[in-house]
Amino acid sequence: MSRERFVATTRESDAPRFLFYSHDGLGLGHIRRNLAIARALTDTAARASIVLATSAEYADTLGLAANVDLLRLPALRKLGNGHYAARRLPMPAADVSRLRSDLLAAAVRSFEPDVLLVDKHPLGVYGELECALDVLAGRLVVALPAVAARAV
């Protein structure tokens, strides 16, 4: 069987599609914020599809809305402010970043999101979203600012 037989050339649905990007899996704040936004979106737009690209290990245990799925990126560990390394893979950071970048660009090409929501790093860690942004070609990109937690 030919692979082309299963590859659609155009989107078959006009239901909105969202790709969320949460750069790392350090702590649960960013992933919880993304999941809350996803739940609110699916509550108001029942036909919406949302893919959350993250390296957060336990994202699926935090309660995914019915129309939300995960794209698991290779995990990073934070070395310092703005500096990351592979969490498990015995690879240089540049190689892991290229792998993550390729996965994100492939997700944009095949999922064809109407909106990309980016949490914290507008271009991703080490610019890993740049190729995906090129593929988006004029669709909406929303970047969420970093929100500092403080004791109340």
PyMOL commands that set and color helices and strands:
alter all, ss='L'
color gray80, all
select helices_A, chain A and resi 3-6+29-44+59-62+93-111+125-127+130-136
alter helices_A, ss='H'
color red, helices_A
select strands_A, chain A and resi 17-22+49-54+68-72+76-80+83-86+115-119+140-144
alter strands_A, ss='S'
color yellow, strands_A
deselect
rebuild
show_as cartoon
